[in-house]
Amino acid sequence: ATDPGAFGLDDDAAALRAAGEDIVVTTDAIVEGVHFLPDDPPDTLARKALRVNLSDIAAKGAVPAGFVLTLAVRKVDEAWLKPFARALGEDAADFGCPLLGGDTVSTPGPLMISITAFGRLPQGTMVHRAGAQAGDRVFVTGTIGDAALGLDVLQGGPVAAALADDAAGRDFLAARYRVPQPRNALARAVRAHASA
């Protein structure tokens, strides 16, 4: 946590400066056995947890401002935590979304990663879901269904069978499931042109 508002993680809270902007807040949790497979690599879990939130920030037309992390683990495992922390730090830097703080707790249940992300945008300009109207055009910035197909590949389902001779195809879809691609580069265009 290198952002000045994180206070070196020595405090119970972080501070964000608004300076005439609105702060957009979103949160998503991912839970082992529900949102990811028990053997998914820790680096992909870190990226997935942050990126699903970054996608929400972008959809509102905001740019990332920071995030807090809650990590519930069964035990402290350095071999698991190192790649998780490395990937989370890389994505935080790559997307300009610094870690501002959080909490780590022990749980007897499944591994759970929860991120609350903050974004910034000019006052009153957030794109709301309810803004769509009849006659609006619908634009998609990714490929619909890749993540579901990737999960099927990882679970050995019919898609995996259909791609039995296509290792590159299987790997591509598995990566789409494990590591979403948020469209933060399009946030300003979304804010300028989208109604919902």
N, C-alpha and C positions, 0 to 999 in steps of 0.2 A: 504494500500500500504506500505509494510514493506521492499521491496527490496531497497538497497542503491541507485540504479539508479533512483528510483522514487523521491528522494529528499523530502520525506515526503509530496508529492503533493503540495509543496510550489512554484513550478516553472511551466513554461509553456511547459516544455518538460522533457523527461526522457533520460537517457543515458544507452546504452548497450555497453559492452566491447567485441570486437571480438577476439582479440589475435590469429590471424592465422586461424580463422574459417569463414565460410560463415554464414550470417544471412538470414534465410528464412522468408518471410513476406507473410501473407495471411489475408484476411478480408472477413467477412460474416455478413450480416445484417439479422435479423429476424423481420418481421412486423406482427402485430396483424391482423388477418383476411386473411393473406396470408400464413405465415409460422407457425402460432399457433392460437389456438382458443381463443376467448375473455375471456373465463372462465378458461383457463389453470392456474394452481397454479404458483405463482411468483417464488418459489424455482426451479421448473422445467424449467422455462424460462431462469433463470440464468445459469443453468447447460447446457441446450440445446445451448444457445448462445456461451458459451465458448467451449463446446465439439465439435461442428461442425468445429470450427477452429483448435482445437487440432487434430482432425482427418486428416485435411489437412496437418498439420505439420508432423504427423506420416507418411503419404503417401509419403512425400518427403524424408523420412529417417532421419528427424531432431528430436532433443529433444527440449522440450519447454524451452523458455528463458524468456517470459513475454508477457503481453498483455495490450492494452489500450481499454477502454470502452466508447462508446457514448450511452447515454440513453435519449430518447425523450419521455417524459410523458405528459399527459394532465394536471395532478395536482400532487402535492406532497402528498403522502398517506403513512404515517409511517407504517400502518398495512400491506401494500403491500411491501414497501421498506425493512423492517426488514428481512423477510424470503428470499427475493431476495438477499440482501447483505450477509446474513449468508451462503446461498448455494453457492454463487459465491466465497466467501472466503474459504469455505471448499474445493471446487473443485480446486481452485488455489493452495491451500496447497497440496492436494492429488496428483495433477498432476505436481507439481513443476513448476508452471507457474504463477509468481507473477503479480499482478496488478501494472502497472507502471504509470497510470494516465488515463486521459480521460476528458469527458465533459458531463454535464447534461443540457438538454434544455427543454423548454416547447413547446408543439405542440398542435394545435387544432385538429390534425389528429390522426391516430391510434398510439398506443404504438409502438416504434421502438427501438430495441437493436442492436447495431453494435459493433463488436469486431474485432480489428486488433491484430493478434497474431504473435509473433516472435519465431523462432526456431534457433537452432545452429547445425552446422555439420561441419566436416572437409572440407576444401576448395575443390571445384570442385567435390563433391560427391553427390549432390542433384539428386534424382531420378526424371526424367522428364517423362511426359506423352508420349512423342513421341519415347521412347526407345524400345517399343515392336516390335518384329519381328515374322514372320511366324515361327511356330514350338515352340514358347515359351509356357510354361505352365501358366495357369491362376489359381491363388489361391484367395480364398475369406475367410476373417477372421471373418465374421459375417453371419447372416441369411438374405438373400436378401428378401425384401418385408415386413418385420415385421412392419416397421414404417408406411407404407401405410395401412396395415391391422389394425394397432392401430388407425389411423385416422378414418378409416371406423367404427371401434367400437365406438369411441367417437362421431361420427356423426349419430350413430344409423342406419347404412347401413346394407347390406346383411350379412356381417361378424358378426356384432353384433347379428343379428337374428339367424345365424347359431350357435353362441356360447351362446344362451340365457340361457342354463342350465350349463354353464361353467364359473363361475365368475373368477376363477383363470386364465383361458385362456384369458378372456377379459382384466383383470388387467395386465397380462403379456404384451399383445400387446399394450395396452394404454401406459404402461411404456416405451416400445421400441420406440414409437412415441415421447413421451415427453422428454425422457432422453437418447440421443444416447450414445453409448459406444465406445469412441475412442480407437484405438489399439496402444497407445503410447509405450507400453512395447515391441512392435515388430519393432520399428523404426530402430534400429541398424541392425536387420535382413533384413528389407526391403532395407536399404542402401547397405548391403553386397551382397544381392542375387537378388534383383529385377532389371529388365531392364526398367520397366515402372510402 
